[in-house]
Amino acid sequence: MLSISLFIVSFILMVIGLFFIILDLNLLVIGYSFLEFVYFIIRSIYSDLFFMGFILLIILLKKRRKEPKNGLLL
């Protein structure tokens, strides 16, 4: 049950982070260069949410995929 809850939390963090990164694409329209945009995104708290959710999701998926005792992967 805990892993399902953590999966949902990580997915929500990724969605929130990606939502605000897409909203910040408007900075390109008002004259920011691509490098300034990337620098802004990296410093943003929302990109941290996205990466935290992504890392948590990877950890949960790696944890879930345990090798069986007999060594057969079916």
N, C-alpha and C positions, 0 to 999 in steps of 0.2 A: 504494500500500500504506500509505503514511503517513496519507493522508486517512481510510482505513478504520479504522486504529488510533485516530486522533484522534476519529473519530465514536463508536467504541465507548467510549473513555474519557469523552467528554462525556456519553454516554447513561448510563454507570454513575454519574458524578457527580450527574446529575439524579435518578436513581433513589434513590441514597443520601440526598440532600438532601430529596427529597419524602417518603421513608419516615420520616425523623426529624421532619419537620414534621407529618406525620399522627400520629405517636406523641405529639407535644407537644399535640395537641388535648385530651388529658386534663386539661390545665391549666384549660380552660374548665369542666370538671366540678367541680374542687375549689374554684372560686370566683373565679378570675381574670376580670376584665372583658375584653371583646374588645380594647380598646386596650392593656391590659397584655399580652395574648397576642401582639398584633402587635409590640409593642415587644420582647418576649422573643424572638420569631422573628427579627426583624431583627438582634438582637445575637448570635444563635446562629451558630456556625461552620457548621452544616449548611445554613443558608439561603445562606451564601456558596458552599458546594459546589454547591447547586442553581443559583444564578445564574451561577457560573463555567461549569458544564456547559451551561447554556442559551445563554450568550453564545458559547461555543466552537462549539456546534451551529449557531447562526445564521451565524457567520463561515464555517464549513465549507460550509453550504448556499449562501451568497452567492458563495463562491469557486468552487464547482462550476458555478454557472449563469453561464457566460461566453457573451457574444454571439458568434455565428458571424461570420466575415469578410464574408460576403455580406449580412448583415443579416436573413436570414430565420430566424424562430423556428418550428421545426416541432415 
